[in-house]
Amino acid sequence: DAGVTQSPTHLIKTRGQHVTLRCSPISGHKSVSWYQQVLGQGPQFIFQYYEKEERGRGNFPDRFSARQFPNYSSELNVNALLLGDSALYLCASSFTGDADTQYFGPGTRLTVL
Amino acid sequence: KQEVTQIPAALSVPEGENLVLNCSFTDSAIYNLQWFRQDPGKGLTSLLLIQSSQREQTSGRLNASLDKSSGRSTLYIAASQPGDSATYLCAVGPAGNNRKLIWGLGTSLAVNP
């Protein structure tokens, strides 16, 4: 059974552009969470979705948005990119998003020039 | 506000040693605690999940303990191997409706052959 998959693996954008990152959860998992990890830091929570509803939001500006589709896959969108948005973006899935284990994808490495 | 601290920040040991990684948290009202492994530039691999009602979890050469009252968790790695070299992160799931994980900065482990 496939694990959490994310696309693309790497991405290079320039300031002001828009980016869409994609995540497919493990089959049967209904919760997807997004994290931003800057080099040398721990992951920072961005969003959690469960059954297509936003369940939680971290301290990120409105330039960051996300959605979850009926098949439980998810997109993270970032508008008006800044240099500081350069990071590894991680997606995690779990059955309920509560007390169960979160399984992480390999991440998308975003570089903003 | 929950804060998670991991000590030491970096550790270098010879192959075969038993070692302990420490994680401390400031608010004992937690739902669960997870230990993850991250290889350079890669995503996160869940190692062990301890529910708040549990004291420890074991998987192979890994053992994680949880002492909520003192706000501490330890990850014990027995008979370390070069393949164990990675960054180990602990993440706390706080009690309450907000289920976002609070992360430590990690311990960078190097096991030398």
Interface residues (C-beta under 8 A of the other chain):
Chain A: V4 Q6 S33 G40 Q41 G42 P43 Q44 F45 Q48 R55 G56 G58 L88 L90 A92 G97 D98 A99 D100 T101 Q102 Y103 F104 G105 P106 G107 R109
Chain B: V4 Y31 N32 Q34 F36 G41 K42 G43 L44 T45 S46 L49 Q51 L89 A91 G93 N98 R99 K100 L101 W103 G104 L105 G106
